[in-house]
């Protein structure tokens, strides 16, 4: 029996509302998705492709199971290239990986070697995530990848070491917040540089019907700016609330008898924060972003005016 009312080319939930986007990303970034085997992911890809082609519910499936399979597929395959993404670069891996990395950054921040090591680990992970979730389908050169990675690492380490030297004589809470400042600075270096190919050549833009019109540098810059904002906000709860709560607990003598308890305490707080901050901050802006035709480059605007005179907006994948 056909199921024409189910459109797998669009998210299940209304993306014009924040609540709809939040529901969408809560499923997409579910950490349990990273546990799926290659066989399960390949089966999900097959089911989605089969349904798109036949519009018939696969044997043994109902609407709920079909959507669950679609979200598993979306969590592992790039929306533009269709390639299976590296597991640690998927948004579903954000919560478990950031719990470990952020927890260690805000725990081992007092010595220079520890600061250097964990900022390097964080920027290496960020580079993998940014490359994996880039917008568009154009390849990026190895030299550009290396330059982006080195710039982000240098920015994060420079910021962290400079601020650490300035807060030595300040209250402990200021030192605890240095990793957050370093991460913010690095995000505004890492993301634009890792996606500099889009800035140089543009990201694909489409009509509402899915017809590819061309590549827009303006759309690329807009999408990258939105991703930078959401990534910084994503880090706020785990990297600011956790140090503040830990600092308060330390002053109250909570870790006097068992000082090592501070590590699981912070990891638990960070884990709770990032599990919800990741999808809720991804939902701040629709992944399929709209851009007014009048905001496009002159040549692209002319193409749209000639081919689609009634079209006022185009759409593009802003990336995550």
Secondary structure, 3 states (H helix, E strand, C coil): CECCCCCCCCCCCCCCCHHHHHHHHHHHCCHHHHHCCHHHHHHHHHHHHHHHHHCECCCCCCHHHHHHHHHHHHHHECCCCCCECCHHHCHHHHHHHHHHHHHHHHHCCCCHHHHHHHHHHHHHHHHHHHHHCCCCCCCCCHHHHHHHHHHHHHHHHHHHHHHHHHCCCCCHHHHHHHHHHHHHHHHHHHHHHHCHHHHHHCEEEECCCCCEEEEEHHHHHHHHHHHHHHHHHHHHHHHHHHHHHHHHHHHCCCCCCCCCHHHHHHHHHHHHHHHHHHHHHHCCCCCEEEEEHHHCCHHHHHHHHHHCCCCCEEEEECCC
